[in-house]
Amino acid sequence: MKESESAFAKSLSGILKNAGYDTVRLESHSTGNGIPDMFVQGRGIDLWIELKNDKVQGIPAQCDYR
């Protein structure tokens, strides 16, 4: 698990960029809930990702983003 959501986003963005995707990280502190954290586009897909960097039941969450 990364030490912060920002570090997690940076790591994920680097992996996705190396795989040929474009990524845009969004910060929306004034609008509250409802806006995902990252937009990913490439290889014929467009998607929004809501990032979480939490422990679930005391176990670090696992993510396979290949």
Sequence and secondary structure as in RCSB ss.txt:
>XXXX:A:sequence
MKESESAFAKSLSGILKNAGYDTVRLESHSTGNGIPDMFVQGRGIDLWIELKNDKVQGIPAQCDYR
>XXXX:A:secstr
  SSHHHHHHHHHHHHHHTT EEEE   TTT TT  SEEEEETTEEEEE     EETTEE      
